[in-house]
Amino acid sequence: MPISPPYFETVAIPPDRSLHVFDRRLPEFPFNWHYHPEFELTLTVNSRGVCFVGDHVGPYDDGDLVLIAPNLPHAFQSQNLIAAGGDHRAIVCWFTSDWITSLIGLVPELSPVTPLLVQARRGLRFGAKTTTQLRDRILRLGQMDGVGQVIALQSILATLAGANDRVPLASGEVTVSEMPRDRERLQKVLDHLHAHYDEPVRLAPLCDLVHLTESQLQRIFKRSARMSISAYVLQLRLGRACQKLMQTDSPVGLIATECGFSDAADFARRFRYARYMTPTAFRTEIRGRI
């Protein structure tokens, strides 16, 4: 199955709302590799499959609870139902960085949420203890009016901020600068990198895209993404390679070239450094867990 670059998803938060809650029920969750500028909190119900967040690839199950920061590519692909005859279900709550940052500034009691949001740049999965504590509260979000949702989400985020069973998913993080011009430029650069990750990294087209010199571009990108452009592209390539290893039977050497690595040996070396195992061992392990 071909793996496409992540696409930009427009999340329609109504103008009279601070957040948007969507109760997604489908016969299956197709592979939908995307990113958006909103935070996303997702509780998966009656579904088992594979979760992709940045360069993380791993199984998810009923009650999986994940918080994803803006612009971090992700997807949930279902494999099978927990209870036959029902739908794969996910309660998804989107909210903007501007909204939650402003709220924290006005409500000092919410200050512990700030480190949580920073950690979510790599994606966060919460353990069974926290999921059990919050499951019913999250399931009820869709039945609440706007005021009820805002109050409930603040309580949920406060609980998540105090959870000691959260674990990061992706190996790296992406964050967007608070400066509007930086934010706009970074988005253009990210869009280009996501579409051309399998090609050699050339700074000239990126500089032309955002009208910056090479030194300016590298400085703004590192300030925003907290890694160099080459490190970010490597993360994209490794993430795409993980998807291909899991979803296809393509030879490792072919995957290496399709994902932009110079050869199979270069791919194996970089993969082993990031994943602590060979690509073949990763394929065997991940397929044995789903």
C-alpha positions as CSV (number, residue, x, y, z in Angstrom):
1,M,0.0,0.0,0.0
2,P,1.6,3.4,-0.9
3,I,2.3,5.8,1.9
4,S,1.5,9.4,1.1
5,P,2.9,12.5,2.9
6,P,0.6,13.8,5.7
7,Y,-1.9,16.3,4.6
8,F,-3.0,19.5,6.3
9,E,-6.5,19.0,7.9
10,T,-8.7,21.9,8.6
11,V,-10.4,21.5,12.0
12,A,-13.7,23.5,12.0
13,I,-14.0,24.9,15.6
14,P,-17.3,26.9,15.5
15,P,-16.7,30.7,16.0
16,D,-18.9,30.7,19.1
17,R,-17.0,27.8,20.7
18,S,-13.6,27.4,22.4
19,L,-13.2,23.8,21.4
20,H,-14.8,21.1,19.2
21,V,-15.8,17.6,20.3
22,F,-16.5,14.9,17.7
23,D,-17.8,11.5,18.4
24,R,-16.4,9.5,15.5
25,R,-18.1,6.2,14.8
26,L,-17.1,4.2,11.7
27,P,-17.0,0.7,10.3
28,E,-13.3,1.1,10.2
29,F,-10.6,3.8,10.8
30,P,-8.7,4.0,7.5
31,F,-5.1,5.2,7.5
32,N,-5.4,8.9,7.5
33,W,-2.0,10.5,7.9
34,H,-2.5,14.2,8.7
35,Y,-1.6,17.1,10.9
36,H,-3.4,20.3,12.0
37,P,-2.6,23.4,14.1
38,E,-4.9,22.4,17.0
39,F,-4.2,20.2,20.1
40,E,-6.1,16.9,19.9
41,L,-7.2,14.7,22.8
42,T,-8.5,11.3,21.6
43,L,-10.1,8.4,23.5
44,T,-10.5,5.3,21.4
45,V,-13.4,2.9,22.2
46,N,-14.2,-0.6,21.0
47,S,-11.3,-0.5,18.6
48,R,-7.9,-2.2,18.2
49,G,-5.3,-1.2,15.7
50,V,-2.1,0.8,15.0
51,C,-1.3,4.3,16.2
52,F,1.1,6.5,14.2
53,V,2.4,9.7,15.9
54,G,5.5,11.3,14.4
55,D,8.0,8.5,14.0
56,H,6.1,6.3,16.5
57,V,4.3,3.3,15.3
58,G,2.6,1.0,17.9
59,P,-0.6,-0.8,18.7
60,Y,-3.6,0.9,20.3
61,D,-6.5,-0.8,22.1
62,D,-9.9,0.0,23.7
63,G,-9.4,2.9,26.1
64,D,-6.3,4.3,24.4
65,L,-6.0,8.0,25.5
66,V,-3.6,10.2,23.5
67,L,-2.8,14.0,23.6
68,I,-1.2,15.3,20.4
69,A,0.2,18.8,20.0
70,P,-0.2,21.1,17.0
71,N,1.5,20.1,13.7
72,L,2.5,16.6,14.8
73,P,1.6,14.2,12.0
74,H,-0.6,11.3,13.3
75,A,-3.1,8.6,12.3
76,F,-5.1,5.8,13.8
77,Q,-5.7,2.7,11.6
78,S,-8.1,0.1,12.9
79,Q,-7.5,-3.6,12.7
80,N,-10.5,-5.2,14.5
81,L,-13.3,-4.5,16.8
82,I,-13.4,-5.4,20.5
83,A,-17.1,-6.2,20.5
84,A,-18.3,-7.6,17.1
85,G,-21.2,-5.9,15.4
86,G,-20.5,-2.4,16.7
87,D,-18.5,0.6,15.3
88,H,-14.9,1.7,15.8
89,R,-15.3,4.8,18.0
90,A,-13.2,7.7,19.0
91,I,-14.1,10.7,21.1
92,V,-11.9,13.5,19.7
93,C,-11.5,16.9,21.3
94,W,-9.7,19.7,19.5
95,F,-8.7,23.1,21.0
96,T,-6.3,25.8,19.9
97,S,-2.9,26.7,21.5
98,D,-4.0,30.4,21.7
99,W,-7.1,29.5,23.7
100,I,-5.5,27.2,26.2
101,T,-2.5,29.5,26.6
102,S,-4.7,32.5,27.3
103,L,-6.8,30.5,29.7
104,I,-3.7,29.4,31.7
105,G,-2.7,33.1,31.8
106,L,-6.0,34.0,33.4
107,V,-6.4,31.0,35.7
108,P,-3.2,30.4,37.6
109,E,-4.6,27.2,39.0
110,L,-4.2,25.7,35.5
111,S,-0.4,26.5,35.4
112,P,0.5,22.7,35.8
113,V,-1.1,22.2,32.4
114,T,1.8,24.1,30.7
115,P,4.4,21.3,31.0
116,L,1.8,18.8,29.8
117,L,1.3,20.8,26.6
118,V,5.0,21.1,26.1
119,Q,5.4,17.3,26.4
120,A,2.6,16.7,24.0
121,R,4.8,18.0,21.2
122,R,6.0,14.4,21.0
123,G,2.5,13.0,21.6
124,L,1.5,11.5,25.0
125,R,-0.2,8.3,25.8
126,F,-1.7,7.8,29.2
127,G,-1.8,4.6,31.2
128,A,-4.7,2.5,32.4
129,K,-5.0,4.3,35.8
130,T,-5.6,7.7,34.2
131,T,-7.8,6.3,31.4
132,T,-10.1,4.6,33.8
133,Q,-10.3,7.8,35.9
134,L,-11.3,9.9,32.8
135,R,-13.1,7.5,30.5
136,D,-16.7,8.4,31.5
137,R,-16.0,12.1,31.7
138,I,-14.6,12.1,28.2
139,L,-17.5,10.0,26.9
140,R,-19.9,12.5,28.3
141,L,-18.3,15.5,26.5
142,G,-20.4,15.0,23.4
143,Q,-23.7,15.3,25.4
144,M,-22.7,18.6,27.0
145,D,-23.5,22.1,25.9
146,G,-20.7,24.6,25.2
147,V,-20.2,25.8,28.7
148,G,-20.3,22.3,30.1
149,Q,-17.6,21.2,27.6
150,V,-15.3,24.1,28.5
151,I,-15.5,23.4,32.2
152,A,-15.1,19.7,31.8
153,L,-12.1,20.0,29.5
154,Q,-10.3,22.2,32.0
155,S,-10.9,19.5,34.7
156,I,-9.7,16.8,32.3
157,L,-6.5,18.7,31.4
158,A,-5.8,19.3,35.1
159,T,-6.1,15.6,35.8
160,L,-3.8,14.8,32.8
161,A,-1.3,17.3,34.1
162,G,-1.1,15.4,37.4
163,A,-0.9,11.9,35.7
164,N,2.4,10.1,36.4
165,D,1.6,7.3,33.9
166,R,2.0,9.4,30.7
167,V,4.7,8.4,28.2
168,P,5.9,10.2,25.1
169,L,5.5,8.6,21.7
170,A,7.5,10.3,19.0
171,S,11.3,10.5,19.4
172,G,11.3,14.3,18.5
173,E,9.0,17.2,19.0
174,V,7.7,20.0,16.8
175,T,6.4,23.3,18.2
176,V,5.3,26.5,16.5
177,S,6.8,29.8,17.4
178,E,4.6,32.3,19.2
179,M,5.6,34.9,16.6
180,P,3.0,35.1,13.8
181,R,5.6,35.5,11.0
182,D,7.6,32.6,12.3
183,R,4.5,30.5,12.6
184,E,3.5,31.2,9.0
185,R,7.0,30.6,7.7
186,L,7.3,27.3,9.6
187,Q,4.0,26.1,8.3
188,K,5.2,26.6,4.7
189,V,8.5,24.9,5.4
190,L,6.8,21.9,7.1
191,D,4.3,21.5,4.2
192,H,7.3,21.4,1.8
193,L,9.3,19.0,3.9
194,H,6.3,16.7,4.3
195,A,5.7,16.6,0.5
196,H,9.4,16.1,-0.4
197,Y,10.9,14.1,2.6
198,D,12.2,11.4,0.2
199,E,14.3,13.9,-1.8
200,P,17.8,15.3,-0.9
201,V,17.5,18.2,1.5
202,R,18.2,21.4,-0.3
203,L,17.9,24.7,1.5
204,A,17.7,26.9,-1.6
205,P,14.0,26.0,-2.4
206,L,13.0,26.5,1.2
207,C,14.8,29.9,1.4
208,D,13.0,31.0,-1.8
209,L,9.7,29.8,-0.3
210,V,9.9,31.9,2.8
211,H,12.2,34.7,1.5
212,L,15.0,34.1,4.0
213,T,18.7,33.5,3.9
214,E,20.0,30.0,4.8
215,S,21.3,31.2,8.1
216,Q,17.9,32.9,8.9
217,L,15.9,29.9,7.9
218,Q,18.0,27.5,10.0
219,R,17.8,29.8,13.0
220,I,14.0,30.2,12.8
221,F,13.4,26.5,12.1
222,K,15.6,25.4,15.1
223,R,13.9,27.9,17.3
224,S,10.5,26.7,16.3
225,A,11.0,22.9,15.8
226,R,13.8,22.5,18.4
227,M,15.8,20.5,15.9
228,S,17.7,21.1,12.7
229,I,16.0,20.8,9.3
230,S,18.1,17.7,8.5
231,A,17.1,16.1,11.8
232,Y,13.4,16.8,11.2
233,V,13.6,15.2,7.7
234,L,15.3,12.2,9.2
235,Q,12.4,11.9,11.7
236,L,10.0,12.0,8.8
237,R,11.9,9.4,6.8
238,L,12.1,7.0,9.8
239,G,8.4,7.5,10.6
240,R,7.4,6.7,7.0
241,A,9.8,3.7,6.9
242,C,8.1,2.4,10.1
243,Q,4.7,2.6,8.3
244,K,6.0,0.8,5.3
245,L,7.6,-1.9,7.4
246,M,4.2,-2.5,9.2
247,Q,1.8,-2.1,6.3
248,T,3.7,-3.6,3.4
249,D,5.8,-6.6,2.5
250,S,8.3,-4.5,0.5
251,P,12.0,-5.5,0.9
252,V,13.9,-3.4,3.4
253,G,16.2,-2.2,0.6
254,L,13.3,-0.9,-1.4
255,I,11.8,0.9,1.6
256,A,15.2,2.5,2.3
257,T,15.3,4.1,-1.2
258,E,11.6,5.0,-1.2
259,C,12.0,6.9,2.1
260,G,15.0,8.9,1.0
261,F,17.9,6.9,2.5
262,S,21.1,6.6,0.4
263,D,21.1,2.8,0.7
264,A,19.9,-0.1,2.8
265,A,23.0,0.0,5.0
266,D,22.5,3.7,5.8
267,F,18.9,3.0,6.6
268,A,19.7,0.1,8.9
269,R,22.3,2.1,10.8
270,R,20.0,5.1,11.4
271,F,17.0,2.9,12.2
272,R,19.0,0.9,14.7
273,Y,20.3,4.1,16.4
274,A,16.7,5.4,16.7
275,R,14.8,2.2,17.5
276,Y,17.4,0.0,19.1
277,M,16.6,-2.8,16.7
278,T,17.0,-3.6,13.0
279,P,14.2,-2.8,10.5
280,T,13.5,-6.5,10.1
281,A,13.2,-7.1,13.9
282,F,10.9,-4.1,14.1
283,R,8.6,-5.5,11.4
284,T,8.5,-8.9,13.1
285,E,7.8,-7.4,16.6
286,I,5.1,-4.9,15.5
287,R,3.2,-7.5,13.5
288,G,3.3,-9.9,16.4
289,R,1.5,-7.3,18.6
290,I,-1.5,-6.6,16.4
